[in-house]
Amino acid sequence: MLSNLKNSVPLLFFCTVALTAIGANVHARSDLIHVLCQGTPNQHLCESSLRSDPRSSTTDAKGLILIAVDVVKSKFSDSLRFMNELAKQARQPEIVRPLKECARLFRVVLEANVGVAVNAVNLGDPKFGEQAMIDSANEAKACERQFSGRFRSPLTERTNYLDGISNVAAALIKTLE
């Protein structure tokens, strides 16, 4: 019994060291997210967006930045689907017209800006990526301005979020300069 215990000591030591290293790596990733997000216009939004993606626990700074661009893409896509559903249900032209214009603006983000940002990050040319994300934030604000008169925008919460996450992504890309 004592010899079995002696044989188990190295295994226990190895397991302890391995678990400590794994814990340190997770903590280091957490610190990387915190440090990267400190330079953004909305640190809380940045950290919560990155931490919510499981890939963030195993990637580097460039990977985290690409995750932020993915969040922009995902949220614009969700909002575009939401707008299309609203446009199908709406009867008033005062609502349908701005929704269609917002859909056009959001398609620009999805078809152009996101791809430019991803390529810029991957190719090491961050200025174009930063500008693409700033343009995405501007498209969200432009959408909101489409609504006027007696009809309030049904998208205000979404466009505010899109503006915020796009500016976060722009700030993260800027760190590559």
Protein Blocks (a to p, Z undefined) as FASTA:
>chain_A
ZZmmmmmmmmmmmmmmmmmmmmmmmmmmmmmmmmmmmmpcblmlmmmmmmmpmklmmccf
klmmmmmmmmmmmmmmmmmmmmmmmmmmpmbfklmmmmmmmmmmmmmmmmmmmmmmmmmm
mnopaklmmmmmmmmmmmmmmmmmmpgcjbdcfklmmmmmmmmmmmmmmmmmmmmZZ
